[in-house]
Each structure stands twice: as structure tokens, then as C-alpha cells.
Amino acid sequence: MKLRSWSCAAVLSLTALLLPTSNAVAASAAPPFCPVGSICFYSGTDFSGQSWEWASNSGYRDMPPGLHDNVSSFVASTDACFINWDPKETRQVRSGDWRRDYGGDFGGRIDGVNGGNC
């Protein structure tokens, strides 16, 4: 019986030690807030560096110079189409999508963004 009591106490102690760490990791894994109807772009990974907020009601926009072919992370709070013009490629993005490290993917080629579907 003592072994069972010790095991429960050990499990509770271990849970108490690990729970704050698990919550901290989960909180840091979430993307930052981006207003509804917008996409927030960042030049650095993990939502760092130069940032720019594109709003769906603004229609097509070229990426600003610091983010042209240089989007390393983003958070989407609306549907949109990411566009590379030469050669022409598109990527559909949906509200709720986000990428923490996008530079090695399409973020290294993105020229502009437009609302809705590609």
C-alpha cells in the first residue's frame, strides 16, 4: 500500500513540475494576433523583423520592398491569394492559417497579395 501511495504522490509531484513548462511551450507556439480581415506579414521567422498588415478591403497590393520575396512568417485572419509574378505561381491562404518559418517556402518568392480565392 505504501508503494501505491508513493506512486500517486510521485505522479502528482511530477505533474506539478511539468505542467507549467507544458503551458509555457503551448503559449509560445501560438501565433500573434492579427486583426480579422487582415494578413500580418513579417520579414523574420517567429513573427519578428519588419511587419506589414494587409487588409482584404484594400484589394491587390504589391509587397512592400522589405517583404518582397522576403516573407519569413505570416498570420492570416482572412482568405487571400499570395502571388509570385515571374514565373506566375499562386498560393491559397485561408483564415486561421499561419506559418512561423515561411522564407524557405513560398515566402521567398511572394510578390503580392490579393483577397479571396486564387
C-alpha positions as CSV (number, residue, x, y, z in Angstrom):
1,M,0.0,0.0,0.0
2,K,2.8,2.4,0.7
3,L,4.2,1.8,-2.8
4,R,0.9,2.8,-4.3
5,S,0.7,5.9,-2.1
6,W,4.2,6.9,-3.0
7,S,3.5,6.3,-6.7
8,C,0.5,8.7,-6.6
9,A,2.4,11.3,-4.7
10,A,5.3,11.0,-7.2
11,V,2.9,11.3,-10.2
12,L,1.3,14.4,-8.6
13,S,4.7,16.0,-7.9
14,L,5.9,15.2,-11.4
15,T,2.7,16.6,-12.9
16,A,3.1,19.8,-10.8
17,L,6.6,20.2,-12.1
18,L,5.9,19.6,-15.8
19,L,2.5,21.4,-16.1
20,P,3.9,25.0,-16.0
21,T,6.5,24.0,-18.6
22,S,3.9,22.5,-20.9
23,N,1.7,25.6,-20.7
24,A,4.6,27.9,-21.4
25,V,5.5,25.9,-24.5
26,A,1.9,25.8,-25.7
27,A,1.5,29.6,-25.2
28,S,4.7,30.3,-27.2
29,A,3.6,28.1,-30.0
30,A,0.5,30.2,-30.8
31,P,0.8,32.9,-33.5
32,P,0.4,36.6,-32.6
33,F,-2.9,38.4,-33.0
34,C,-3.8,39.7,-36.5
35,P,-7.0,41.7,-36.9
36,V,-10.0,40.0,-38.6
37,G,-9.9,40.8,-42.3
38,S,-6.1,41.1,-42.4
39,I,-3.0,39.2,-43.0
40,C,0.1,40.2,-41.0
41,F,3.4,39.6,-42.7
42,Y,6.9,39.5,-41.1
43,S,10.4,39.6,-42.6
44,G,11.8,37.4,-39.8
45,T,10.9,33.9,-38.6
46,D,8.8,33.6,-35.5
47,F,6.8,36.7,-36.4
48,S,9.8,39.1,-36.0
49,G,11.5,41.7,-38.0
50,Q,9.8,44.2,-40.3
51,S,6.0,43.8,-40.3
52,W,3.2,44.8,-42.6
53,E,-0.6,44.4,-42.3
54,W,-2.6,43.9,-45.5
55,A,-6.3,44.4,-45.2
56,S,-8.7,42.4,-47.5
57,N,-10.7,45.5,-48.4
58,S,-7.6,47.1,-49.9
59,G,-7.6,44.7,-52.9
60,Y,-4.4,43.6,-54.6
61,R,-1.2,45.1,-53.2
62,D,2.5,44.5,-54.1
63,M,4.5,43.5,-51.1
64,P,6.5,46.5,-49.6
65,P,10.2,46.5,-50.5
66,G,11.4,44.9,-47.3
67,L,8.9,42.0,-47.7
68,H,9.1,41.5,-51.5
69,D,10.5,37.9,-51.8
70,N,11.2,38.1,-48.1
71,V,8.2,36.9,-46.0
72,S,9.5,34.6,-43.3
73,S,6.3,34.3,-41.3
74,F,2.7,35.3,-41.5
75,V,-0.7,35.1,-39.8
76,A,-3.9,35.1,-41.9
77,S,-7.2,36.3,-40.5
78,T,-8.9,36.3,-43.9
79,D,-8.8,34.3,-47.1
80,A,-6.3,35.5,-49.7
81,C,-4.1,34.6,-52.6
82,F,-0.3,35.0,-52.4
83,I,1.2,35.7,-55.9
84,N,4.6,35.4,-57.5
85,W,4.6,37.0,-61.0
86,D,7.6,35.5,-62.7
87,P,7.0,32.7,-63.2
88,K,3.4,33.1,-62.2
89,E,2.6,31.0,-59.1
90,T,-0.1,31.4,-56.5
91,R,-0.8,30.0,-53.0
92,Q,-4.2,29.9,-51.5
93,V,-4.3,31.0,-47.8
94,R,-7.3,30.6,-45.5
95,S,-8.3,32.5,-42.4
96,G,-6.6,30.8,-39.5
97,D,-3.5,29.8,-41.5
98,W,-0.1,30.8,-40.2
99,R,3.5,29.9,-40.7
100,R,6.3,30.5,-38.3
101,D,9.1,29.8,-40.9
102,Y,7.9,30.5,-44.5
103,G,11.0,32.0,-46.0
104,G,12.3,28.8,-47.5
105,D,8.9,28.1,-49.0
106,F,6.7,30.5,-51.0
107,G,7.6,33.4,-48.7
108,G,10.9,33.6,-50.5
109,R,9.1,34.3,-53.8
110,I,6.0,36.3,-52.9
111,D,5.4,39.5,-54.9
112,G,1.9,40.4,-53.9
113,V,-1.3,39.5,-52.2
114,N,-5.0,39.7,-53.3
115,G,-8.2,38.9,-51.4
116,G,-10.4,35.8,-51.9
117,N,-9.5,32.8,-53.9
118,C,-6.6,32.2,-56.3
